Amino acid sequence: MAEKLNMSLNGYAKIERGESKIYLYKLEQIAHVFDIDVVELMQSDGKNICFQINENSYLSTNYYGDNEALMIENERLKLSLSYNQQLLEQKDNEIQLLKEMVSLLKQDKQS
């Protein structure tokens, strides 16, 4: 496995023993070797998972939770996003109708 990941045996052994942090790109490589999805590889078996996302040296975001809670939160966010997209479409339609009404009122006023 270490060879397939272009890692030393000691480096990979540290990952297996939990002595080393593993980054997303390395998880993606491992998932590719096993021909599975990264999410499937990160199954928690009831244990907690911690995701840390560093955007730069000053900002850091941590996400904690077990796999089921993350999936539920993900679905909730998808529904919220879909709802917001529908609201935006409705708003755009209303704006278009108002523009048409203003145009018609201007035409009536000029006549």
N, C-alpha and C positions, 0 to 999 in steps of 0.2 A: 504494500500500500504506500509506504514512504516513497518508493521509487516512482510510482505512478503520480504522486503529488509533487515530485521534484524536491523532496525533503530528506533530511538526514534521518537515520533510524531513531536516533535519540530525540530529535525534534518531534517526530510523529508519536513516539512512545509517551512523551510528555503530554501531548494532546489526549491520548487514550487514557492516561492516568488522571487527567484533569489538573495537571500541574502548569498548563500553559493556556493562555487565552486563545480562542479560535475566532478568526474573523470571517465575515460573510463570504468573501471570495474563496476562502479555503473550504468552507462548508459547501459552496457550490461545486468545487472541484471534487470533493468526496462524494456528493450526491451524484455527480456525473459518472464517477467510477462505478458506483453501485446501480446506476441507471434508475434512480428514483428522484422524486421531487425534493427540493430543499426543505419544504414544509414537513414532508414525511420524515425526513432525517431528524428534524428538530422536535419530534413528538416527545412530550414530557413524561409520559407514564405517571401522571399525577403529581409530578414534581414541579416546582416553580421554575420559570424561565425569566431571565433578565436580558433585555435588549438595550444596548447603549449605543446611541447614535451621536457621533461627534461631527458637527458641521464645520467647526474650526476650533482653534485652541481656546476660545472664550465661551462658546456655547456647547452645551451637552444636554441630551435628553435621554432619560431612562424610562423604560417601560417594564413593568413587573406584572406577572400573572401566570396562571397555568394556561395550557394550550386551549382548553375549552373556553375560558374567559376571553382569551384573545380572539378566538373564532367568533364568539358572540358579539364582541365589540366591533370586529371587522364587519359583520353582517349589519349591525346597527348603523355603522358609518356609511355603508353602501346604500342602505335605505334612505338615510338622511340626505346623501348626495343626490340620489334619484329624485327625491321630493324637491330639493332646492333647484334642480335642473328644470323640473316641471314648472315651478314658480317663475323662474326666469323666462321660460317660453311664454307663459301666460302674460307676464309683464310686457314682453316684446310685442305680443299680439295686441294688447291694450294700447300701447304706445302707437302702433301702426294705425289702429282704429281712430285714436284721437287726432293723429296727423291728418287722416282723411276727413274727419269732421271739421277740423280747422280749415282745410282747403275748401270744403263745400261752403262753409260759412263765409269765407272770403269771396267766393264766386257769387253767392247770393247778395252780398253787400255791394259788389261792383255792378250788379245788374239793375 
